[in-house]
Structures are given as C-alpha cells and as structure tokens.
Amino acid sequence: MNVADLNTINFEEGAVLLIDKPLDWTSFDVIRKIRNLIKIKKVGHAGTLDPLATGLLIVCTGKYTKKINEYMAQEKEYTGTFTLGATTPTYDLESQPENFKPYDYLSEADIQNAVQAFLGEIDQVPPIHSAIKKDGKRMYELARKGMDVKLEPRKIIIKEFEVDASQLPEVGFRVVCSTGTYIRSLAHDFGLALGCGAYLSSLRRTRIGTFRVENAVSIDTFEEIIKERKNRNLQQNT
C-alpha cells in the first residue's frame, strides 16, 4: 500500500488498507478506530488476529468489503515463537502456563525431525478457546464456563514450516499455511509431538497472499495521515 494514496483514496468507493496490527489490540479495535477516523460504517477485515498477535491485517472499506472473502481464502505466512516445557488452556499467553515438563532432553535434531509430521495436508483440531460457533455459541464462551467442548478436526495445509531451536525453551518458527490454520493449535500439537508440551508465546502475520506486512502502516501512522488530510481539506474549504 502506497502511503501517499491515503491522501486521495475515496474510502466510500472502496479501498484495501494494509494495517500492521499492534500488540494487545483486537482486530475489531482496529476496525472501530478506522471507522471513527474515516467516518464510514462499511469497514471490515480479512482474517482475525488475536490480541497477542501483531502484523498484517487487511482492511477493506466501502464497495471493496465484497472482496473480504477472496482475501481471507489466500494462504498466510506467520513468524513467532513456541515455548516448550508447558501448556496453557488457550494454547497461548492469554492464560497461565501449567503442566510443566522437562525439555532439556531434546536435541536440535529431535525438534527438527518433529517438523516433518506437520508438513502437507494434516488434520488439525481448533483450540476450544476460539470464536468458532457450535449450536449458535462461541466456543470460548462455553470453554470459559467450564463446559466440556469438543471440536472436530479440520483439513489444513502446512506448505512450509521452519524452526530455530537454538534458544530453548523458545523455538522460533516460520509457517506458510492455508486459511483456517490455527497457529495456537500448531504450537500445542508440536509440544505433544515432542512430549514436553508447548504454547504459542509470540505471533506475527507477515503475509496474506501477495500482500506483505512490509507494505503496511501502523494504526498511529494511519491516524496521523487521515488527520492531516482532514486539516488540508478544511483549509482548502475556508
């Protein structure tokens, strides 16, 4: 996305905005902020990022909201870290680590070899702490009430999966995957395969299809540009 274009875009007619979502913001926080700044209601995103994740969020405005499903279907790339030696109920740091186990018996070769089982088409069970609906209820709502929640595995594709085990207990990773992949579940399942448990400790989405986070703007930069644009328009009209 060319930052200069933000000065001339007609948001009502339609635009594709590449936003680098900040840590601790929900995806809807970004949408709400952009709606308030550009003063139109028709704004949506092409694929949720959890609050503890950062990176590329495709935001569509106006008539381009019709393209959301098209962008959501494209493959995605993520980087981040898994932490070995424990699990969490949410599979990430939204909840506290538990079930601590030793991991120091693992060699780098053990960890690299475990990667192979996750390449290609695999069955993945989504985390119960997710926004997936079952019988009209969000899974995370049922899980928080302590209800017994079961989800069926889904077919996903892991096209590329690279890990760096040089800084244990953290394992750095890069994943290229199909839509519908939960990186939290990948972290959890990877820990199960190693026998020591693991959870997702950081996550950044770096690509959706051909759109890259390097071409995205921060929400602060977006706000600054829109405010400057409004000021210029006011000056021109006075």
N, C-alpha and C positions, 0 to 999 in steps of 0.2 A: 504494500500500500504506500503510495506516494503521499508523504505528509502534506505537501503543497496542495494536493487535491482536496484536502479537508476544508480549504478556504473557499472552494467553489461548488462542492457537492450539493446536489438537491436531495436532501435526505428523504423527503416525501416521495419523490420519484423512485428512489431506491439507491442503496449503497451497500457495499460489502466492506466492513471495517475490521481490521486486524488489531486486536487488543491483547496486550501482554497482561494477563490477569494477575493482580498482586496476591500475595500470601494473605490468608485469613478472610478474603472476600469470597462470598458465594458467587456463582455465575449470575444469579438474579440480581445481586448487588450491582454488578456491572451494568446489566440491562436497565435497572432503575436509574442509575446515575446518568446513563446516556439519554434515556427518555427525558429526564429533567433538563438536561443541557440542550438538547435539540428540539424539545417541545413537540414531539410527536409520539403517539401511542404505539404505532406499529413498529416495534423493535423486538427482535428475538435472536437467540444464539444457536449455533450449530454444534451442540455437544457440550454437556455439562462438565465442568472441572470442580472437584471437591474443594472446600475451603483451604485445605492444607496443600493444595497443588497450585503451581504457577504456570504461566506460559500461554500458548496461543488459544485465544477464544475468537472464533469467527462470529461477528455480529452483523446481522442483516437488518436494514431499515426499509420502510415503505414497501414498494412493489417487490423488492428483492427478498422479502421474507418468504416468498414462494420457492426460493432456491434452498431453503434451510435443509430439507430432507436430502437433497442432492449432495450438499457438503457433508452432512452427517454420515453418509454412506461411504465416504472415502477413507482410505487407510490412514493410520495415525502413527506418529513416532513420539516416543517418550524417553526421557532420561531421568535418573534419580538414584536412590539408594534403598536397598533392603537392609535391615538389621537382623542378624542371626542371633539365636540363643533365647528367643522368647516369642510369644504370640500376643495378639491383642484381640478383644472381641470384635472390633471393627476392621481388623487387618491393617490398621494404620495408627497414627498417633492421636486420633480422635478419642481413643480410650487408652487406659494404662496397660503397659506390658505386664504379662503374667506367664505362668508355666515356664519358668526359666530352666534352661538346659545347657550343658556344656557344648561348645562348638569347636574347641581348640584341637580336637582330634582330626578335624577336617583338613585335608591338604588342598592346595590350589587346584590340583588335578581333579580331586573329588568334586569340587564346586563347578569346575568347567565341564566335567562329564555329565553332571546333573542337567545342564542346559539342554542337552540333546533331546531329552524326553518331552521338551516343551516346544519344539520346532514343528512347523507344519500345522495341519488341521488337528485340533485337540478338543476334548470335551472340558468345559470349564463351568463350575458352579459359581454363580454370582454371590457376593457377600450378602448375608442376611440383613446387614445394615446398609441397605441400598434403597433407591427410590422406586424400584420395581414394584408394580402393583399386583396383588393377588386377592381375588374376591373384593376388588374395589379399595383395598387398603394398601398403603405404602409399607414395604417390608420393614423399614427401620422403625415405623410406629409400632408394629407388632413385636419386633425384637426388643424394643425399649420397655415394653410391658412384661417381658419375660416369657412371652408365648413361644411355643415350640414351632419354629418356622422352618419349612423345607422348600428348597428351590430345585428345579430340575436342571441338569447340566445343559449347556448350550454349545453348539459347534462354533468355534472361533478359529482364526488362523494367525499363528505367530510366524511372520515372514523372516524376521531377523531378531536374534536375542544374543546380546553380548554382555559379559560380566567382567568386572575387575575385582579380584579377591585379594588385593594387596594390602587392604586396610581393614582387616577383620576387627570387630564383628560387622562392620559396614561392607556391603558388596555394592559397588557401583554397577549400573546397568544402562543399556540402551535397547529399546524394543521397538520394532515396527510390526504393527498388528492390524487386524481387521476391526471394523466397527463392532461394538458390543463387547469388546475385551475389557475386563476389569483388572487393572494392574495391581490393585489390592489383593485380588484373588490369586494372581500370579505370584505375588510375594508369599502369601500364605502357603500355596501349593509347593512352591520352591523349598520353603522351610520344611514341609512334610517330607519331600523327597530326600532332603539332606538328613532328616532325623533329629534336627535340633530346633525346629521352629524358626519362623521369620515373620517380620511385619514390614510394611512399607513405611519408610522413615522420611523420604522426600520424593517429590514427583514434579516433573516439568514437562509439559507438552511442547514439543519443538516443531511439529509439522502436522498438517491435515491436508492430504492430497498434495498439491503443488504449493500450498500456502505455508510459509515458514515464519517462525517467531522472530527471526532477524528483521523481518519487514513489518513487524507490529509496533504499535506505540503504547506507552504506558497510559493508564487512565488519567494520570496527572497531566501528561503532555496533551492528551486529547482535550481535557477540560481547558487548558491554557489556550489552545488553538481556537476552540469554539468561542471562548470569552473574547479573545482578540477580534475574531470575525464579527461578533455582535457589536463590539465597540466601533469597528470600522463602518459597519452598516449604519449605526446611529449617527456618526459624524457626517456620513455622506447624505443622510436624510435631514440634516439640520442646516 
